[in-house]
């Protein structure tokens, strides 16, 4: 249950956590460079791994996919009308068939 609340807290305060993560990683990168000259690795990859551990990445990806789908449907209105019409016909046929056989 604690993990659920931790992930929910991250989801609601994502910007603050990302800013803290960026500053912490910058600090550790500078410290590693000063002490031994070691490199920290790809900062972007490490930040993505930390986000995966903190939160629900599938929610972020789901909303990204929804925004992308909305943009594509707005870009091609003919396809959008055809897709909605096909869905309406398919749902209508199924409802009529189940209603008839019931």
Secondary structure, DSSP 8 states (H G I E B T S, - for coil): -HHHHHHHHHHHTHHHHHHHHHHHHHHHHHHHHHHT------HHHHHHHHHHHHS-HHHHHHHHHHHHHHHHHHH-HHHHHHHHHHHHHHHHHHHHHHHHH-
